[in-house]
Amino acid sequence: MSDASVLNLAAYKFVALDDLEALRERLLERARVAALKGSILLAEEGINLFLAGAEVDARGFLSWLRSDARFADLQAKESWSDVQPFKRLRVKLKREIIRMDHPTIRPVDARAPAVDAATLARWLDAGHCDAGRPLLLLDTRNGFEVDAGRFAGAHDWRLQRFGDFPAALAAHRAELAGKTVVSYCTGGIRCEKAALLMREQGLEHVLQLDGGILQYFQTVGARHYEGGCFVFDERGTLDAGLRPTPA
Protein backbone atom coordinates (compact mmCIF):
# COMPACT_ATOMS: atom_id res chain seq x y z
CA MET A 1 0.00 0.00 0.00
CA SER A 2 3.01 2.35 0.66
CA ASP A 3 2.31 5.46 2.74
CA ALA A 4 -0.73 6.56 0.71
CA SER A 5 -3.82 6.98 2.85
CA VAL A 6 -6.66 7.47 0.35
CA LEU A 7 -8.28 4.35 -1.10
CA ASN A 8 -9.69 4.76 -4.62
CA LEU A 9 -12.41 2.40 -5.81
CA ALA A 10 -13.53 1.85 -9.40
CA ALA A 11 -16.40 -0.55 -10.05
CA TYR A 12 -19.28 -1.19 -12.41
CA LYS A 13 -21.94 -3.78 -12.95
CA PHE A 14 -24.55 -4.21 -15.63
CA VAL A 15 -27.67 -5.21 -13.74
CA ALA A 16 -31.35 -4.31 -14.15
CA LEU A 17 -32.36 -1.48 -11.81
CA ASP A 18 -35.93 -0.21 -11.48
CA ASP A 19 -35.75 1.91 -8.31
CA LEU A 20 -33.35 4.57 -9.50
CA GLU A 21 -34.63 7.58 -7.56
CA ALA A 22 -34.79 5.73 -4.24
CA LEU A 23 -31.45 4.03 -4.85
CA ARG A 24 -29.84 7.35 -5.68
CA GLU A 25 -30.95 8.83 -2.37
CA ARG A 26 -29.69 5.83 -0.38
CA LEU A 27 -26.31 5.85 -2.09
CA LEU A 28 -25.91 9.60 -1.72
CA GLU A 29 -26.70 9.52 2.00
CA ARG A 30 -24.45 6.56 2.74
CA ALA A 31 -21.51 7.99 0.77
CA ARG A 32 -21.92 11.35 2.50
CA VAL A 33 -21.87 9.72 5.94
CA ALA A 34 -18.69 7.89 4.91
CA ALA A 35 -17.12 11.19 3.74
CA LEU A 36 -16.46 9.73 0.30
CA LYS A 37 -16.02 11.83 -2.81
CA GLY A 38 -16.28 10.93 -6.47
CA SER A 39 -19.13 9.90 -8.72
CA ILE A 40 -21.78 7.21 -8.93
CA LEU A 41 -23.76 6.81 -12.14
CA LEU A 42 -27.04 4.88 -12.14
CA ALA A 43 -29.17 3.78 -15.07
CA GLU A 44 -31.68 1.07 -15.81
CA GLU A 45 -28.72 -0.97 -17.10
CA GLY A 46 -26.63 -0.78 -13.91
CA ILE A 47 -24.10 1.13 -11.81
CA ASN A 48 -20.71 2.73 -12.47
CA LEU A 49 -18.75 4.26 -9.59
CA PHE A 50 -15.47 6.00 -8.84
CA LEU A 51 -15.10 6.82 -5.16
CA ALA A 52 -12.26 7.71 -2.80
CA GLY A 53 -11.82 8.16 0.94
CA ALA A 54 -10.30 6.69 4.06
CA GLU A 55 -9.79 2.93 3.79
CA VAL A 56 -12.24 1.95 6.55
CA ASP A 57 -14.94 4.21 5.11
CA ALA A 58 -14.45 3.13 1.49
CA ARG A 59 -14.45 -0.56 2.38
CA GLY A 60 -17.44 -0.06 4.65
CA PHE A 61 -19.41 1.58 1.87
CA LEU A 62 -18.54 -1.23 -0.53
CA SER A 63 -19.59 -3.85 2.02
CA TRP A 64 -22.88 -2.03 2.58
CA LEU A 65 -23.50 -1.81 -1.18
CA ARG A 66 -22.88 -5.54 -1.58
CA SER A 67 -25.56 -6.26 1.00
CA ASP A 68 -27.99 -5.46 -1.82
CA ALA A 69 -28.32 -8.77 -3.69
CA ARG A 70 -28.06 -7.00 -7.02
CA PHE A 71 -24.53 -5.87 -6.17
CA ALA A 72 -23.39 -8.85 -4.10
CA ASP A 73 -20.70 -9.82 -6.61
CA LEU A 74 -19.60 -6.27 -7.48
CA GLN A 75 -15.85 -6.31 -8.13
CA ALA A 76 -13.84 -3.17 -7.38
CA LYS A 77 -10.42 -2.15 -8.67
CA GLU A 78 -8.38 -0.51 -5.92
CA SER A 79 -5.59 2.04 -6.01
CA TRP A 80 -4.03 4.40 -3.48
CA SER A 81 -3.19 8.08 -3.47
CA ASP A 82 -1.73 10.58 -1.04
CA VAL A 83 -4.57 13.06 -1.44
CA GLN A 84 -8.28 12.95 -2.26
CA PRO A 85 -8.46 13.06 -6.09
CA PHE A 86 -12.11 14.20 -6.25
CA LYS A 87 -13.50 17.61 -5.29
CA ARG A 88 -17.09 16.58 -4.59
CA LEU A 89 -19.57 13.73 -4.42
CA ARG A 90 -22.10 13.24 -7.21
CA VAL A 91 -24.73 10.56 -7.63
CA LYS A 92 -26.45 10.96 -11.00
CA LEU A 93 -29.16 9.22 -12.97
CA LYS A 94 -28.33 8.53 -16.61
CA ARG A 95 -29.88 6.87 -19.63
CA GLU A 96 -26.80 4.62 -19.85
CA ILE A 97 -23.92 4.18 -17.38
CA ILE A 98 -21.64 4.40 -20.41
CA ARG A 99 -23.25 6.03 -23.40
CA MET A 100 -23.16 4.18 -26.69
CA ASP A 101 -26.56 5.16 -28.18
CA HIS A 102 -27.08 1.64 -29.50
CA PRO A 103 -30.18 0.27 -27.75
CA THR A 104 -29.84 -3.31 -29.03
CA ILE A 105 -26.71 -3.73 -26.89
CA ARG A 106 -27.95 -4.89 -23.50
CA PRO A 107 -25.18 -6.17 -21.21
CA VAL A 108 -27.80 -6.91 -18.55
CA ASP A 109 -29.03 -9.77 -20.76
CA ALA A 110 -25.66 -11.40 -21.47
CA ARG A 111 -22.09 -10.51 -20.64
CA ALA A 112 -19.48 -10.43 -23.37
CA PRO A 113 -16.92 -13.25 -23.24
CA ALA A 114 -13.73 -12.11 -21.50
CA VAL A 115 -10.05 -12.92 -21.28
CA ASP A 116 -8.25 -12.42 -17.97
CA ALA A 117 -5.07 -10.37 -17.65
CA ALA A 118 -2.67 -13.27 -17.13
CA THR A 119 -3.97 -15.11 -20.19
CA LEU A 120 -3.76 -12.00 -22.35
CA ALA A 121 -0.15 -11.44 -21.27
CA ARG A 122 0.66 -15.04 -22.18
CA TRP A 123 -1.00 -14.63 -25.59
CA LEU A 124 0.96 -11.43 -26.19
CA ASP A 125 4.18 -13.26 -25.31
CA ALA A 126 3.30 -15.91 -27.90
CA GLY A 127 1.94 -13.50 -30.52
CA HIS A 128 -1.31 -15.42 -30.90
CA CYS A 129 -4.25 -16.83 -28.94
CA ASP A 130 -4.50 -20.47 -27.87
CA ALA A 131 -6.31 -21.29 -31.11
CA GLY A 132 -3.35 -19.95 -33.11
CA ARG A 133 -5.10 -16.88 -34.51
CA PRO A 134 -3.21 -13.57 -34.59
CA LEU A 135 -4.19 -11.12 -31.86
CA LEU A 136 -5.59 -7.66 -32.43
CA LEU A 137 -5.90 -5.41 -29.40
CA LEU A 138 -8.54 -2.72 -29.88
CA ASP A 139 -8.46 0.37 -27.68
CA THR A 140 -12.02 1.59 -27.09
CA ARG A 141 -11.05 4.76 -25.21
CA ASN A 142 -10.97 8.35 -26.42
CA GLY A 143 -7.93 9.44 -28.39
CA PHE A 144 -6.49 11.65 -25.64
CA GLU A 145 -6.65 8.71 -23.21
CA VAL A 146 -4.79 6.50 -25.66
CA ASP A 147 -2.09 9.17 -25.95
CA ALA A 148 -1.30 8.72 -22.24
CA GLY A 149 -0.56 5.01 -22.69
CA ARG A 150 -1.63 1.91 -24.59
CA PHE A 151 -0.84 -1.72 -25.28
CA ALA A 152 2.00 -1.99 -27.78
CA GLY A 153 0.64 -2.23 -31.31
CA ALA A 154 -3.00 -1.75 -30.29
CA HIS A 155 -5.44 -0.38 -32.85
CA ASP A 156 -6.75 3.07 -32.02
CA TRP A 157 -9.61 4.58 -33.99
CA ARG A 158 -9.16 8.10 -32.56
CA LEU A 159 -12.57 8.20 -30.91
CA GLN A 160 -13.74 11.56 -29.62
CA ARG A 161 -16.31 9.87 -27.38
CA PHE A 162 -17.47 6.32 -26.87
CA GLY A 163 -20.67 7.02 -28.79
CA ASP A 164 -18.48 7.19 -31.92
CA PHE A 165 -17.57 3.51 -31.61
CA PRO A 166 -20.42 2.02 -33.73
CA ALA A 167 -19.56 4.24 -36.71
CA ALA A 168 -15.83 3.57 -36.29
CA LEU A 169 -16.53 -0.17 -36.26
CA ALA A 170 -18.45 0.11 -39.51
CA ALA A 171 -15.51 1.94 -41.10
CA HIS A 172 -12.77 -0.38 -39.81
CA ARG A 173 -14.49 -3.75 -39.67
CA ALA A 174 -12.27 -5.29 -42.35
CA GLU A 175 -9.20 -4.81 -40.10
CA LEU A 176 -10.62 -7.31 -37.60
CA ALA A 177 -11.35 -10.22 -39.93
CA GLY A 178 -9.61 -13.50 -39.15
CA LYS A 179 -8.17 -12.32 -35.85
CA THR A 180 -8.89 -12.80 -32.18
CA VAL A 181 -9.95 -9.30 -31.18
CA VAL A 182 -9.49 -8.20 -27.56
CA SER A 183 -11.21 -4.92 -26.75
CA TYR A 184 -9.87 -3.00 -23.77
CA CYS A 185 -10.48 0.19 -21.84
CA THR A 186 -9.72 1.64 -18.39
CA GLY A 187 -11.84 -0.54 -16.13
CA GLY A 188 -13.88 -2.79 -18.40
CA ILE A 189 -17.16 -0.99 -18.98
CA ARG A 190 -16.55 0.40 -22.47
CA CYS A 191 -14.76 -2.66 -23.82
CA GLU A 192 -17.65 -4.84 -22.61
CA LYS A 193 -20.20 -2.94 -24.67
CA ALA A 194 -17.78 -2.76 -27.58
CA ALA A 195 -17.28 -6.53 -27.57
CA LEU A 196 -21.03 -7.12 -27.53
CA LEU A 197 -21.54 -4.81 -30.51
CA MET A 198 -18.78 -6.51 -32.50
CA ARG A 199 -20.33 -9.91 -31.82
CA GLU A 200 -23.77 -8.62 -32.76
CA GLN A 201 -22.32 -7.54 -36.08
CA GLY A 202 -20.95 -10.97 -36.87
CA LEU A 203 -17.37 -10.90 -35.62
CA GLU A 204 -16.90 -14.34 -34.16
CA HIS A 205 -13.65 -14.21 -32.17
CA VAL A 206 -14.11 -11.18 -29.92
CA LEU A 207 -13.28 -10.90 -26.22
CA GLN A 208 -13.11 -8.09 -23.70
CA LEU A 209 -10.17 -7.65 -21.33
CA ASP A 210 -11.70 -8.51 -17.97
CA GLY A 211 -11.30 -5.56 -15.60
CA GLY A 212 -9.60 -3.39 -18.20
CA ILE A 213 -6.18 -1.79 -17.89
CA LEU A 214 -6.52 -1.28 -14.14
CA GLN A 215 -6.98 -4.99 -13.52
CA TYR A 216 -4.17 -5.79 -15.95
CA PHE A 217 -1.79 -3.48 -14.07
CA GLN A 218 -2.83 -5.01 -10.76
CA THR A 219 -2.31 -8.57 -12.06
CA VAL A 220 0.50 -8.35 -14.59
CA GLY A 221 2.12 -4.93 -14.29
CA ALA A 222 3.53 -3.10 -17.29
CA ARG A 223 4.25 -6.11 -19.54
CA HIS A 224 3.35 -5.26 -23.16
CA TYR A 225 1.97 -1.87 -22.07
CA GLU A 226 3.52 1.49 -22.95
CA GLY A 227 2.99 4.57 -20.78
CA GLY A 228 0.32 5.09 -18.14
CA CYS A 229 -3.44 4.86 -17.81
CA PHE A 230 -5.48 8.06 -17.91
CA VAL A 231 -8.12 8.36 -15.18
CA PHE A 232 -10.85 11.00 -14.95
CA ASP A 233 -9.80 12.59 -11.66
CA GLU A 234 -7.03 14.84 -10.34
CA ARG A 235 -4.45 12.03 -10.41
CA GLY A 236 -4.35 12.34 -14.20
CA THR A 237 -2.42 9.23 -15.16
CA LEU A 238 -1.54 6.07 -13.21
CA ASP A 239 1.58 3.98 -13.69
CA ALA A 240 1.64 0.18 -13.67
CA GLY A 241 1.83 0.27 -9.86
CA LEU A 242 -1.47 2.19 -9.86
CA ARG A 243 0.19 5.32 -8.47
CA PRO A 244 -0.09 8.79 -10.02
CA THR A 245 2.67 9.52 -12.52
CA PRO A 246 4.81 12.66 -12.02
CA ALA A 247 3.44 15.74 -13.74
C-alpha positions, 0 to 999 in steps of 0.5 A, a space after each residue: 500500500 506504501 504510505 498513501 492513505 486514500 483508497 480509490 475504488 472503481 467498479 461497475 456492474 450491468 444489472 437491471 435497476 428499477 428503483 433509480 430515484 430511491 437508490 440514488 438517495 440511499 447511495 448519496 446519504 451513505 456515501 456522505 456519511 462515509 465522507 467519500 467523494 467521487 461519482 456514482 452513475 445509475 441507469 436502468 442498465 446498472 451502476 458505475 462508480 469511482 469513489 475515494 476516501 479513508 480505507 475503513 470508510 471506502 471498504 465499509 461503503 462497498 460492504 454495505 452496497 454488496 448487502 444489496 443482492 443486485 450488487 453482491 458480486 460487485 468487483 472493485 479495482 483498488 488504487 491508493 493516493 496521497 490526497 483525495 483526487 475528487 473535489 465533490 460527491 455526485 450521484 447521478 441518474 443517466 440513460 446509460 452508465 456508459 453512453 453508446 446510443 445503441 439500444 440493441 446492446 444490452 449487457 444486462 441480458 448477457 455478458 461479453 466473453 472475457 479474457 483475464 489479464 494473465 492469459 492476455 499477457 501469455 498470448 501477447 508473449 506468444 503473438 497469438 491466442 490459444 487457437 493460433 489466430 493472430 491477436 488484435 488489441 482494440 483500444 475503445 477509449 478516447 484518443 487523448 486517453 490513448 495518448 497517455 498510454 496503450 498496449 504496444 501495437 493496439 489499434 486506435 480509432 481516434 474516438 472523440 467519445 465512446 458514442 463514436 464507436 459504432 460508426 468507427 466499427 463500420 468503417 474499420 471492420 475489415 481490419 478485424 477479420 480472421 483475428 482474435 480481437 481483444 477490446 480493452 479500456 480503463 476498467 472494463 465498462 466500455 470494452 464490454 459494450 464494444 465486444 457485444 456490438 462486434 459480436 452482434 455484427 458478426 465478428 466471431 472471435 471477440 473478447 473483452 479484457 476482464 477488468 480493463 487496464 486497471 486490472 491488468 496493471 494489478 495482475 501483470 504490471 507493465 508487460 506489453 503496455 507502454 505509458 500510463 493509464 489516464 483516469 478522470 480525476 485529479 491524479 491524471 495518469 496512473 503507472 503500472 503500480 497504480 500510483 499517479 505519474 509525475 506531472 
